[in-house]
């Protein structure tokens, strides 16, 4: 059984995805709040995605990609997933 600290470690894929979303957001001059609103995602959930704490759903990923004006596959490619 994993200990408490192991369960709270961020999965590298979620961290890479979140860092890529943050990079794309900043390149577009968007605040976290503006991107969340555009993607119809709660702002606090958006923060969790960028920090690699949230395991994003497919629909949320598609809405994020649309709000960032990229394909979801491009986010995954840039994150090297």
N, CA and C atoms as a LAMMPS dump frame, in Angstrom:
ITEM: TIMESTEP
0
ITEM: NUMBER OF ATOMS
243
ITEM: BOX BOUNDS ff ff ff
-5.0000000000000000e+02 5.0000000000000000e+02
-5.0000000000000000e+02 5.0000000000000000e+02
-5.0000000000000000e+02 5.0000000000000000e+02
ITEM: ATOMS id mol type element x y z
1 1 1 N 0.846 -1.191 0
2 1 2 C 0 0 0
3 1 3 C 0.887 1.248 0
4 2 1 N 0.631 2.21 -0.916
5 2 2 C 1.476 3.408 -0.963
6 2 3 C 1.307 4.245 0.298
7 3 1 N 2.407 4.848 0.726
8 3 2 C 2.292 5.718 1.888
9 3 3 C 1.705 7.066 1.473
10 4 1 N 1.387 7.882 2.455
11 4 2 C 0.702 9.152 2.208
12 4 3 C 1.489 10.058 1.271
13 5 1 N 2.806 10.144 1.443
14 5 2 C 3.593 11.046 0.594
15 5 3 C 3.608 10.575 -0.855
16 6 1 N 3.576 9.259 -1.102
17 6 2 C 3.548 8.757 -2.472
18 6 3 C 2.232 9.097 -3.164
19 7 1 N 1.136 9.073 -2.427
20 7 2 C -0.171 9.371 -3.02
21 7 3 C -0.297 10.837 -3.398
22 8 1 N 0.468 11.698 -2.749
23 8 2 C 0.36 13.13 -3.027
24 8 3 C 1.393 13.627 -4.03
25 9 1 N 2.226 12.724 -4.548
26 9 2 C 3.175 13.122 -5.581
27 9 3 C 2.419 13.386 -6.871
28 10 1 N 2.858 14.377 -7.599
29 10 2 C 2.227 14.717 -8.872
30 10 3 C 2.77 13.796 -9.953
31 11 1 N 1.877 13.293 -10.783
32 11 2 C 2.306 12.421 -11.876
33 11 3 C 3.037 13.28 -12.911
34 12 1 N 4.197 12.819 -13.392
35 12 2 C 4.981 13.61 -14.352
36 12 3 C 4.2 14.017 -15.601
37 13 1 N 3.303 13.179 -16.067
38 13 2 C 2.522 13.53 -17.257
39 13 3 C 1.567 14.685 -16.979
40 14 1 N 0.969 14.705 -15.786
41 14 2 C 0.074 15.806 -15.431
42 14 3 C 0.852 17.101 -15.268
43 15 1 N 2.044 17.003 -14.703
44 15 2 C 2.898 18.191 -14.535
45 15 3 C 3.304 18.728 -15.906
46 16 1 N 3.725 17.846 -16.805
47 16 2 C 4.142 18.274 -18.15
48 16 3 C 2.977 18.904 -18.899
49 17 1 N 1.8 18.314 -18.791
50 17 2 C 0.619 18.867 -19.451
51 17 3 C 0.323 20.262 -18.898
52 18 1 N 0.324 20.385 -17.579
53 18 2 C 0.032 21.67 -16.942
54 18 3 C 1.032 22.749 -17.304
55 19 1 N 2.304 22.385 -17.341
56 19 2 C 3.333 23.358 -17.722
57 19 3 C 3.139 23.824 -19.162
58 20 1 N 2.72 22.913 -20.017
59 20 2 C 2.487 23.273 -21.423
60 20 3 C 1.288 24.202 -21.548
61 21 1 N 0.225 23.903 -20.816
62 21 2 C -0.951 24.782 -20.835
63 21 3 C -0.56 26.174 -20.344
64 22 1 N 0.196 26.247 -19.26
65 22 2 C 0.63 27.548 -18.72
66 22 3 C 1.464 28.307 -19.753
67 23 1 N 2.391 27.616 -20.401
68 23 2 C 3.246 28.253 -21.414
69 23 3 C 2.393 28.821 -22.55
70 24 1 N 1.468 28.032 -23.051
71 24 2 C 0.6 28.492 -24.146
72 24 3 C -0.269 29.663 -23.699
73 25 1 N -0.77 29.597 -22.475
74 25 2 C -1.615 30.676 -21.948
75 25 3 C -0.824 31.97 -21.881
76 26 1 N 0.391 31.896 -21.338
77 26 2 C 1.215 33.097 -21.203
78 26 3 C 1.621 33.66 -22.565
79 27 1 N 1.919 32.781 -23.523
80 27 2 C 2.259 33.23 -24.877
81 27 3 C 1.113 34.021 -25.5
82 28 1 N -0.096 33.706 -25.094
83 28 2 C -1.27 34.389 -25.644
84 28 3 C -1.699 35.577 -24.794
85 29 1 N -0.961 35.841 -23.737
86 29 2 C -1.255 36.986 -22.881
87 29 3 C -2.54 36.843 -22.092
88 30 1 N -2.907 35.613 -21.775
89 30 2 C -4.147 35.368 -21.038
90 30 3 C -3.862 35.149 -19.562
91 31 1 N -4.749 35.642 -18.733
92 31 2 C -4.675 35.31 -17.316
93 31 3 C -5.285 33.926 -17.132
94 32 1 N -4.985 33.319 -16.007
95 32 2 C -5.573 32.02 -15.69
96 32 3 C -7.097 32.139 -15.668
97 33 1 N -7.581 33.219 -15.101
98 33 2 C -9.016 33.441 -15.005
99 33 3 C -9.654 33.588 -16.389
100 34 1 N -9.004 34.331 -17.285
101 34 2 C -9.546 34.523 -18.637
102 34 3 C -9.59 33.205 -19.405
103 35 1 N -8.534 32.408 -19.283
104 35 2 C -8.521 31.12 -19.97
105 35 3 C -9.593 30.205 -19.391
106 36 1 N -9.692 30.163 -18.075
107 36 2 C -10.71 29.323 -17.436
108 36 3 C -12.107 29.718 -17.9
109 37 1 N -12.367 31.002 -17.954
110 37 2 C -13.684 31.475 -18.374
111 37 3 C -13.956 31.079 -19.825
112 38 1 N -12.983 31.275 -20.679
113 38 2 C -13.138 30.948 -22.091
114 38 3 C -13.354 29.452 -22.306
115 39 1 N -12.684 28.632 -21.485
116 39 2 C -12.782 27.172 -21.615
117 39 3 C -13.922 26.601 -20.775
118 40 1 N -14.652 27.48 -20.087
119 40 2 C -15.757 27.059 -19.215
120 40 3 C -15.278 26.07 -18.154
121 41 1 N -14.145 26.436 -17.535
122 41 2 C -13.537 25.639 -16.473
123 41 3 C -13.43 26.531 -15.245
124 42 1 N -13.693 25.983 -14.081
125 42 2 C -13.555 26.748 -12.843
126 42 3 C -12.112 27.223 -12.702
127 43 1 N -11.931 28.458 -12.243
128 43 2 C -10.598 29.039 -12.137
129 43 3 C -9.698 28.237 -11.205
130 44 1 N -10.232 27.752 -10.1
131 44 2 C -9.396 26.983 -9.175
132 44 3 C -9.005 25.641 -9.789
133 45 1 N -9.889 25.045 -10.586
134 45 2 C -9.567 23.806 -11.298
135 45 3 C -8.474 24.081 -12.333
136 46 1 N -8.554 25.253 -12.971
137 46 2 C -7.539 25.652 -13.943
138 46 3 C -6.167 25.71 -13.275
139 47 1 N -6.11 26.264 -12.076
140 47 2 C -4.856 26.319 -11.334
141 47 3 C -4.324 24.926 -11.037
142 48 1 N -5.222 24.016 -10.677
143 48 2 C -4.831 22.64 -10.41
144 48 3 C -4.296 21.942 -11.642
145 49 1 N -4.878 22.243 -12.795
146 49 2 C -4.389 21.676 -14.061
147 49 3 C -2.973 22.167 -14.318
148 50 1 N -2.753 23.464 -14.2
149 50 2 C -1.435 24.028 -14.476
150 50 3 C -0.375 23.556 -13.485
151 51 1 N -0.775 23.248 -12.261
152 51 2 C 0.175 22.755 -11.262
153 51 3 C 0.369 21.241 -11.347
154 52 1 N -0.366 20.576 -12.231
155 52 2 C -0.247 19.133 -12.37
156 52 3 C -0.937 18.367 -11.268
157 53 1 N -1.903 18.996 -10.627
158 53 2 C -2.625 18.377 -9.524
159 53 3 C -3.944 17.747 -9.966
160 54 1 N -4.435 18.129 -11.122
161 54 2 C -5.737 17.654 -11.588
162 54 3 C -5.579 16.762 -12.806
163 55 1 N -6.27 15.644 -12.791
164 55 2 C -6.294 14.727 -13.92
165 55 3 C -7.444 15.165 -14.824
166 56 1 N -7.126 15.948 -15.806
167 56 2 C -8.101 16.616 -16.657
168 56 3 C -8.907 15.618 -17.495
169 57 1 N -10.176 15.923 -17.706
170 57 2 C -11.018 15.082 -18.55
171 57 3 C -10.8 15.435 -20.018
172 58 1 N -11.207 14.537 -20.876
173 58 2 C -11.08 14.771 -22.313
174 58 3 C -11.853 16.023 -22.725
175 59 1 N -13.053 16.185 -22.241
176 59 2 C -13.854 17.348 -22.636
177 59 3 C -13.215 18.652 -22.157
178 60 1 N -12.652 18.641 -20.959
179 60 2 C -11.963 19.844 -20.477
180 60 3 C -10.737 20.13 -21.33
181 61 1 N -10.017 19.077 -21.732
182 61 2 C -8.849 19.261 -22.59
183 61 3 C -9.256 19.864 -23.931
184 62 1 N -10.349 19.378 -24.482
185 62 2 C -10.81 19.911 -25.772
186 62 3 C -11.24 21.371 -25.654
187 63 1 N -11.916 21.723 -24.555
188 63 2 C -12.322 23.122 -24.356
189 63 3 C -11.102 24.016 -24.139
190 64 1 N -10.1 23.514 -23.408
191 64 2 C -8.862 24.28 -23.209
192 64 3 C -8.162 24.521 -24.539
193 65 1 N -8.056 23.466 -25.336
194 65 2 C -7.391 23.591 -26.634
195 65 3 C -8.102 24.626 -27.501
196 66 1 N -9.415 24.572 -27.519
197 66 2 C -10.172 25.544 -28.318
198 66 3 C -9.926 26.968 -27.814
199 67 1 N -9.927 27.14 -26.502
200 67 2 C -9.698 28.465 -25.921
201 67 3 C -8.28 28.968 -26.218
202 68 1 N -7.326 28.037 -26.313
203 68 2 C -5.934 28.399 -26.624
204 68 3 C -5.678 28.467 -28.127
205 69 1 N -6.694 28.117 -28.911
206 69 2 C -6.617 28.133 -30.372
207 69 3 C -5.531 27.197 -30.895
208 70 1 N -5.482 25.994 -30.305
209 70 2 C -4.594 24.928 -30.764
210 70 3 C -5.386 23.627 -30.733
211 71 1 N -4.854 22.619 -31.39
212 71 2 C -5.456 21.292 -31.318
213 71 3 C -5.016 20.635 -30.007
214 72 1 N -5.874 19.808 -29.454
215 72 2 C -5.516 19.086 -28.235
216 72 3 C -4.259 18.246 -28.468
217 73 1 N -4.134 17.688 -29.662
218 73 2 C -2.952 16.883 -29.974
219 73 3 C -1.674 17.717 -29.921
220 74 1 N -1.781 19.002 -30.229
221 74 2 C -0.607 19.883 -30.167
222 74 3 C -0.182 20.102 -28.721
223 75 1 N -1.135 20.239 -27.826
224 75 2 C -0.786 20.378 -26.4
225 75 3 C -0.047 19.122 -25.94
226 76 1 N -0.576 17.959 -26.305
227 76 2 C 0.051 16.697 -25.919
228 76 3 C 1.438 16.549 -26.543
229 77 1 N 1.575 16.973 -27.803
230 77 2 C 2.875 16.889 -28.483
231 77 3 C 3.899 17.787 -27.78
232 78 1 N 3.505 19.016 -27.485
233 78 2 C 4.414 19.955 -26.833
234 78 3 C 4.796 19.486 -25.43
235 79 1 N 3.857 18.794 -24.78
236 79 2 C 4.137 18.27 -23.437
237 79 3 C 4.969 16.996 -23.496
238 80 1 N 5.184 16.508 -24.728
239 80 2 C 5.951 15.282 -24.971
240 80 3 C 5.304 14.069 -24.313
241 81 1 N 3.976 14.003 -24.475
242 81 2 C 3.221 12.861 -23.925
243 81 3 C 2.898 11.866 -25.01
